[in-house]
């Protein structure tokens, strides 16, 4: 039973696009590790910016492999996720730009200070 599994695994990984998908999944694992370590360091649940970059890289990589390999499950799972991760990075960029323009800006507070 295990021999058949490892033979099939070897066959699958002989396709370079399967390797690309594994790299994308590795990004997803790393984002978990980054978030866990950041939360442990902070003593509370936090989501560092690197989490979103790894999410975007993982989704884009797995989506690309899914398209090339014609794997609908990978495409359906990662296409909407890519939009969410990109949107979160946009919000981070936007907030960063606001703090450059107004160094006294308080996150979560809209509008200029009087």
C-alpha positions in Angstrom: 0.0 0.0 0.0 2.7 2.5 1.0 4.9 1.5 -1.9 2.1 2.4 -4.4 1.6 5.7 -2.6 5.3 6.6 -2.9 5.5 5.5 -6.6 2.5 7.7 -7.4 3.9 10.6 -5.4 7.2 10.3 -7.4 5.2 10.3 -10.6 3.2 13.4 -9.6 6.3 15.3 -8.5 8.1 14.5 -11.8 5.8 17.2 -13.3 7.4 20.7 -12.7 4.0 22.3 -12.2 3.3 20.0 -9.3 6.5 21.3 -7.8 5.2 24.8 -8.3 2.0 23.9 -6.5 4.1 22.4 -3.6 6.0 25.7 -3.4 2.7 27.6 -3.2 1.5 25.3 -0.4 4.8 25.9 1.4 4.0 29.6 1.3 0.7 28.8 3.0 2.5 26.8 5.7 5.0 29.6 6.3 2.3 32.1 6.7 0.9 30.0 9.6 4.3 29.8 11.1 4.9 33.6 10.8 1.5 34.4 12.3 2.0 32.0 15.2 5.5 33.3 16.0 4.4 36.9 15.8 1.4 36.2 18.1 3.6 34.4 20.6 6.0 37.3 20.6 3.2 39.8 21.1 1.4 37.7 23.7 -1.9 38.2 21.7 -3.3 37.2 18.3 -1.7 39.4 15.6 -1.4 39.2 11.8 1.9 40.6 10.5 2.1 42.0 7.0 4.3 39.1 6.0 1.3 36.8 6.5 -0.5 38.6 3.7 2.5 38.6 1.4 2.9 34.9 1.9 -0.8 34.4 1.4 -0.7 36.3 -1.9 2.3 34.4 -3.1 0.9 31.0 -2.1 -2.5 31.7 -3.7 -0.9 33.1 -6.9 1.5 30.1 -7.2 -1.1 27.4 -6.5 -3.6 29.2 -8.8 -1.1 29.3 -11.7 -0.3 25.6 -11.2 -4.0 24.8 -11.0 -4.7 26.6 -14.3 -1.8 24.9 -16.1 -2.7 21.5 -14.6 -6.4 22.1 -15.3 -7.4 21.4 -11.6 -10.7 23.1 -11.0 -10.5 22.7 -7.2 -7.2 24.6 -7.1 -8.6 27.3 -9.3 -11.9 27.7 -7.4 -10.1 27.7 -4.0 -7.4 30.3 -4.9 -9.0 32.7 -7.3 -11.3 34.5 -4.7 -8.6 34.1 -2.0 -6.2 36.0 -4.3 -8.6 39.0 -4.4 -9.0 39.0 -0.6 -5.2 38.9 0.0 -4.6 41.6 -2.5 -7.3 43.8 -1.0 -5.8 43.4 2.5 -2.4 44.4 1.2 -4.0 47.4 -0.5 -5.5 48.4 2.9 -2.0 48.0 4.5 -0.4 50.1 1.8 -3.1 52.8 2.0 -2.7 53.0 5.8 1.0 53.3 5.4 0.6 56.1 2.9 -1.7 57.9 5.3 0.9 57.7 8.1 3.6 59.1 5.8 1.3 62.1 5.0 0.1 62.5 8.6 2.6 61.1 11.1 0.1 61.7 13.9 -2.6 59.6 12.2 -4.2 57.0 14.6 -4.9 53.7 12.9 -8.7 53.1 12.7 -9.5 56.8 13.0 -10.9 58.3 9.8 -10.4 61.9 8.8 -7.8 64.6 9.6 -7.1 65.8 13.0 -8.4 69.3 13.9 
